[in-house]
Amino acid sequence: MKYDSITDVIGDTPLVRIAPEIHGLRHIDLYAKLEMLNPFGSVKDRAAWNMVQPLIATEGDGDSDSDSDGKVTRTVVELSSGNTAKALAVIAGMHGLPFKSVTNRMKVPEIKDLLLLLGAEIEELPGQAECLDPTNTEDPLTKIHQMLSADTGAYVHTDQYYNPLNIEAHRTATGPEIVKDLGGRAPDWFVAAVGTAGSSTGTARALRGHDPNVGVIGLVAHKSDFIPGIRNIDEVHEVGLFDPATYDTIESVTADEAIDGMITLVRRCGMLAGPTGGAAYFGAVRHLRAIDETLTDEEERRTAVFIVCDRVESYMSYVRQRRPELLRQPARRNSVATLTDAEIAAATTIDAGEARRWIADARPLVVDLRGSFAFDALHIPGSVNIVDEIFAELLHGGLPFGRNQPVLLACPVGEQSVRYAALLHRMGHTDVRSLAGGIIAWRDAGAPLVRD
């Protein structure tokens, strides 16, 4: 096959059947849509090209956004720290355009290094939470989002969170490809991890346009876990493209479950999938297993499709941090990954009102676990900033402060802090508490926040 441009290679990704002896489903054929085989490595290639292509088409039109040679000079900008930024950086560079990734925090170092290699500019700006919340008009990251959308003279803001072209990339291509590869039939179930919600929404619309009875299962990260490319159930409602009516059910997957699914795809299926694909596989099998048990051999076989979003190579540090034994490294001491649900449930949490009284009475050390930019934007008066990854490293070596020192832990919404509070309690700390609802709840309660 010959192509005139690498962008012509985007799409038409394979649909590969998973052997039944691997997933254990007796009456359901499970297929993986290998979006990892797009030229820039992920499902986001489709949306990136669909969103930026109208810009590329304006090159040389001599409008006010062009230089003296008629070439577009606006900077392509996206609020992304992952695959969308990577794809846009490649495409922008191919057309001689600058690209800037604006983010609150880049949590996957391999992606950051790759963006720099591609020539991208990375702007890490303050934000009160780890991801954009367009409803919070006081969040600096939200203000940047609004500025980018308004200033079309200097920037082309592809705006993956709201741009309908994100959805259309999948409604017009990904979904129809699945139907074509299944011999003109839509699957009985479609399973997708939810990030910006573009791929799940667009694909679901196409499949249901072919067969309204297609079941759609959305997968989000467990509240206390981070899975690259997937939002948790609280975060997902902040995405402009997210519509809960798209999904018949939304279920959560833990980071460990995502890695378990990833290992199955990598070792048993030969698919070098990342943790997002692993989450989709694990969630699909878990959901379908109960259905499979109700089916009989006399019934027609059913089909289900999930998306393998990207490749594993970019997530080795993520795996090393959470499951070092997979890389033949010793298990880490004092890790939140070893906590039980009972230990987490037993951790002491206090709301903003109780926390303010406790701070006034006991003078605890207030530790803010958010990223440094979020902390610099606004934080509890007198608190200290120890980013969660650094705090985790401190705990591996033992208690980082006196056993009897009162400590209040805070994070964006209270999910990380409660786990660290539980771990400190296990390690013998006598008085550690977690701020329920995190900095967001503190702000919503009208409690004071300061900026250094």
N, C-alpha and C positions, 0 to 999 in steps of 0.2 A: 504494500500500500504506500502510495506517495501522497504527500501533503505539501501545500504551499506555505503553510505557517504552522507553528506549534499550537496556536490556538484552535486550529482545525481538528486537533487531536482530542480536544475536550469533549467528553461525553461518550456515548456508545460503550460504556464500561461493561464488562462481563457480568452475567448472572450465573453463579456457580452453586450447584447443589451440594449440601452438606450430607455426608454419608449417614444413614440412620443409626449405624452402630456407634457413631460419635455422640449424637444428641439424644438418642434413645426414644424418639417419638415413633410410634408404630404406624400411625395413620395420617401423619402430616409430613409432607415434603418441605424441607426448610432450605431456602435459597439465600445466598449472600450476594448483594449488589456491590461489586468491588469498586467503589468510588476512590479507593486508594490508588487506583491505576490511572487516574487522570494525570496529565503531564506534570503538574506542579505538586502532585501528591495527595490531593484531598477532594472531598465533595465540594469544598468552597471554590474550586476552580470555576465551576459552572456559574455561581452567583457573581463572583468577581468579574468574569468576562461579560456577563449580561449587564451588570451595573455600569461598567466603565466603557463598554463598547460605544455608547452614544457620544462620549467624549472623543474617543479616537476618531470617529467619523467626522468631527468638526475640524480636524487638522487642516490648516491651509485655507480656511474660509475667509481669512482676513478680518475677522471681527475684532472687537476691542480686547479680547482675551489673548490675542496673538501678538507675537513680536514682529519686527520688520520683515522677516522672511515668511510670515504667514503661519508660523508654527505655534500651536497652543503652548502657553507657558504656565498655566495654572498648575498648582500642586495638587495631586491626588491625595486625599486624606481619608483615613478610616479609623474609627475608634475600635481597634482590634489589636489583640496581642497574640494572635494565633494564625490559623490557616488562611483566613480572609486576607490578612495583611501580607502574608507570604505570596499568595497568588497575585494580589494587586501590585506588589513590589516588582514581581517578574514582568507583568504586563506593562506597567508604567515604564520600566526600564527599557523594554523592547521598543517603545515608541518615543524614547527620549524625554520622558516626563519625570519630574521628581515625585517621590512618594514619601508620605509621612504617616507613621503609625502613632496615634495618640492613645494613651492608655493610662490607667491608674497604677497598674502594677503588672509586670511580666513575670509569671510564675514558672515558666518553662524555659530554662536558660538556653537550651539548644535552639529554640525558635528565635530567641533574641539574637543569638550569634548568626543564625542564617539570615535574618533580616538585615543585619549590618553587612554581611557578605554581599547581599543583593543590592546594596547601596541605599537602603532605606534610612530615613531619619526617624529616630524614635523619640517621642516626646512623652515623658512620664510626668503627668500633671497631678495636682492634688485632687482627691476625691474622698468623700466621707465614707463610702463603701467600696468594696472590691470591684463592683461592676456598675455600669451606668444605670442610674434611676432617673428617668426623664420627669417623673412626678415631683422630684425634690428640686425645686427651683433654686435653692441655696447651695446646692452641691457644685463646687467649681467645675467638675467634669461635665455636669449638665449644662452649665453656662458655655463651656467650650463647644459642646454639641450644638447648642442654639446658634452660636456665633458662626460655626462652620456652615451650617445650613443657610444662614442669611448672606454670607459673604461669597457670592458666586463669582465675583471678579477675581479674587485671589486663589480660591480653593474650589476643587471639585470634590464635594463630600459625597462619597458613594452611599453612606448611611445604611449599612446592612440591617440595622434594627428596625427601620421603617420603610425602606425602599421596596415597593411591590415587585421590582425586577428581580429581587432575591427569590421571591415565591415563584415568579413566572419562569425562571430558569428551570425549575423542577416540574412545574405544571405542564410545560410544553415539551420537555425532553426526558427527564428522569422517569416520571410516571409512565409515559407512552413507551419508553424502552422496555420497562418491566412487562407491560402487557404484550408487546411484540415478542419478547423472548419466552413468554409463557404460552405462546401459540395463539395469541389473540384473546386471552382470558386474564382478568385481574386476579390477583391472589385473594385467598379468603381473609388473610390478615397481613397487615403491613406494620412493622415494628421499627420505630425510629427514636434515637436519642434527640433530645430537644436542647438546642443551643440558642441561635437566633430565631429558630422555628421556621426558617425559610424552606429547608429541604423537606421537613416533615409535612408542612402545610401544603406546599406546592405538589408534592408527590401524592399526598392523600387526595387532593382535589382531582387530580388526573385519574387516579384509580377509581374513586367513587363516581366520577363522571362516566366511567366505563361500566361500573357495577356499584350501585348505591349501598350494597350490603357489605362492602369491604370493611372489616374491623380494623381500627387504627389504635395501636398501643403506643403511647408516648412514654419515654423513659427519662427521668431526671435523676440527678445525684442525690444521695441521702443527705439530709440537712447538715450533718456534721462533716461531710466528706468533700474533697475536691477531686473531680474527674475532669481532665482537660477536655474542653469543647462542650461540656454539658453543664447546664445550670441546675441549681437545686429548686425545689418547688416554690420557695419564696422569691428567688431571683427571677424565675421564668416569667412571672407576672409583670416584671418591669420591661419586658421586650415588646415593642410596638407591634410586631408581626404575630405575637402569640394570641391564639384564640382557643380557649379551652373547649369550644364546641367541635374543634377539629378531631378530638380524641375521644374514643369510647371509654378509655381509662388512662390514667397517668399513674405510673408506678415508679418507685425509687430503687436505685441500685447503689450499693456501697462501693467504695474504692476497691476493697478486696474482691468483691464479686466481679467488678469490671476487669481486674487483673486476672482473675481466674478464667473468665471468658476469653480474654486476650491470649492467655497461655494455650487454651484449647485450640483456638484458631491458628496460632503460630506453630504449635508442635504437632497437632493432629490433622490439621487441614491444609498446612502449607501456605496459609495466608498471613503475611507479615503485617497484621493489623495492630493498630494502636489501642489504647485503653477505651476510647469511645466505641470502636467496633466491638471490643470485648464486652462492654456494657450492653450493647445492643444484642449480641448473641446470648449472653447470660439471661437478660431480661426476657428475650423471646422464648427461650427454652423453658424458663420458669413459668411464664404465663401460659404457654401452649401445653405444658405437661398435664395440667388439670383438665384441659379440654380434650386432649388426646385420650385420656382414660375413659371418657364418655362415648367415644366413637367405637364402631365395630368394624370387623373385616368386611362385612357385607356392604358398607357404605362406600361411596366414592371417596377416593383419597383427597385430602385437602392440601392447600399450599399456603406457605407463609414466606414473606421476604423481609429481610432486615438489611440495613446499610452498614457497610464497613467504611467508615468516614476517612480514615487516613492510615499512615504507616507507623510502625513501632519505633523506627530508628530515632525519631525526635524526642522520645520519652524515656530514654535510658536512665536519666537522673531521677525521673519520677518513680520508676520501678526500683531503682537502687535505694531511694529514701524509704519507700513503703514496704518493699519485699526484698530485702538484701539477700535472703537465702536463695532466691532465684538466680542470683549472680554469684552464688557460692561464697557469699560473704557472711560473717557471723551476724546473728540477730542482734539488734540494737537494744541496749538496756533502757529502761524507763521510757518506753514509747507509748504514745496514745493509741497506736494500732493494737496494743495488747489489752486494752480495757474491755471489760464486759459491759453489757447493757445495764446490769444491776449496779455496777460501780458508777457509771455515768448518771444513772437515775438518783443515786444517793448523794451526789455532789451538792454542796450548799449553793443556792442561787438566791439573789435578792433583787428586788426591783429598784427603780431609780430613786424612789422616795426613801426606802430603807438604806440604800447605798449612801445617799447624802447624809443621813443621820449617822451612819456608821463612820463615814469619813470624818465628820465633825467630832465624834466621841472617841474613836479608837485610833485615828490617824494612820490608817493602813497604807501600805505601799500600793499605789494604783498602777497596774501594769497594762498598757494599751498594746495589744498584739497586732494591730493593723500595720499595713505598709507605711513607710516613713512619709510618703506624700499625703496619704489620708490623715496621718497624725498631725502633720504640719498645717493642714487646712483648718482643722478644729479638733480640740481634745479636752478632756476633763482637766480642770485646773490642778496643777501639782502632779499630774501623772507622768510616768516615764514610758518611753516607747521602746519595746523589745519586739521586733517583728517575729511572727510566729515561727518561721523557720529557724531563726537564731535562738528563740526561746527553747525550741525542741532540742537544739544542739546542747544548750546549757543543761537541760534536764538529763541528757544522756550521761553526763558526768556526775550527777547527784543534785542535791538541793542547791539552787543558786543563791539562796538567802537563808537567814536564820530560821530554824524549825518553828519558833514561836512568834516570828514576825507576822502580824496580820497583813494579808494580801488580798486585794481585789483585782480580779482579772476582767478585762473588757476586750471585746472584738466587735466586728460590725453588727452582728445580730445575736450574739450570745451563744452560738453553736460551738465555736472553737474553744472559747474560754471555759465552758462547762467541762469539756473533756480534759483540758489542762488542770482544772481545779480537781477533778477526780483523780488524775495521775499524781498530783502533789499530795493529795490526801493519802493515796496508797503508799507514797514514799515517806510518810510520817509527818507531813506538815500539819500543824494543829489548828490553824485558823485561816483557811483560804476560801474565798467566795467568788462566785461568778456573777457578773452583771447581767441579769435576765433581759433579753432583747437587745443587749449590746448598746453601742453608741447611738444607734438609731432610736432605741427606746428612750435613752437618756435625753436625746434632742427633742423627741416628741413630748416628753414630760415637761419640757420647758426648763430643764436643769442647765446650769451654766456650762458653756463651752468657750474655750479661748483659742487664740491663734498667736503663736510666738512670732 
